[in-house]
Amino acid sequence: MVDTQYECEVIRTLVTTHSYGSPLSGDEIRRRAAVPSHDLDEAKAAIESVRGHLFIADRGNRGLELVTGEFGALATFLAEECDWSEFELRIRLKHFEGWDDL
């Protein structure tokens, strides 16, 4: 089972470097993520694990990117699983318009 801490770090990397239409490869995610070098296998497992989330688009060899239409599910995951505050969510997901529905 993948440690949620590593999933959260992979998703944080995607959120903080998100650019529409520009997926990040697994290697690039591992380089940018705050994961100790001795835990790179955990980071690889977390990347594979997050591929199954509704808010992650798997672009094959091109990498992973966020599904902008699923920011509600992303915000919920980040709040519940990664302990992101409302402030951090609103700053990082500033284009999300469904706050009243959460």
N, C-alpha and C positions, 0 to 999 in steps of 0.2 A: 504494500500500500504506500502511496506517495504521501510524503509529509506536506500538509497544507501550507506550511511556511514557504516551501519552494514553489508551489503553485502560485501563491500570492506574489512572490517575487517575479515569476515569469509574467504574470498578468500585469503587475506594476510596470515592468519594462515595456510591455506592449502599450499600456495606457500613456506612459510618459513620453514615448517616442512615436506615438500613433500618427501616421500620415496616410490619408485616404489613398487607396490603390497602391500602397507600398508595403507589402508584407515583409516581415523580418525573418531571416533564416534562423534555424536552430542555433547555428554557430554564432550568429550575431546576437541573438537573445542571451546566450551563455556569456558572451563577452561583456554585454551591458548590464546583466543582472548582478546584484550584490550577493554572489554565492562564493563562499570560500573555495579555493582551488582544489582542496581535498574532497569537496562535495560535488564535483562536476557530474558524477553518475546520477546523483539525486536530481540535479538540474535537468539532465537528459530525460529522466523518468517523468519529471514534472512537465516538461514540454510535451511529451507524449500524452500525458494525462489531460492537459488543458485542451488538447485537440477535440475532445468530446463535449466541451461546453457549448451551449447554444450561442453564446456571444463571441465565439472564436471561429474564424473562417480559416480552414486549412487549404492553402494554395499549393499543396504538393511541394515540389522542389523549390518553389519561390518562397515558401515560408508560411508564417501565420500572421493574421491581422484581425482587428476587431470588426465585428458585424455591427455597424452603426444603428441598425434598426432594433438591436437587442440591448441597448444601453440600460434599460430597466433591469433586465436579468443580471447584467454586469454590475450595476450599482448595488443590487441586492446581495450578490455574491461578495463583493468587496466589503460591504458593511457587516454582513453576518459571519463570513469566514475569515476575513483579513483584518477586521476591526478598524476599518477606515472610518473616520469621523465624517459627519455631514459636510463640514467645511471642506475637507480634502476631496470628497466626492464631487461637490459643486465646482471646485476649482479645476479638477482634472477632467470632469465630464461636462464642461461648460456648455456644450451644444445640446445636451439632453434636455428635453422639454417636459418630461413626464414626472417631475418631482411630486406633484400633487397626487399622483396615482400610487405612489409607493407607501 
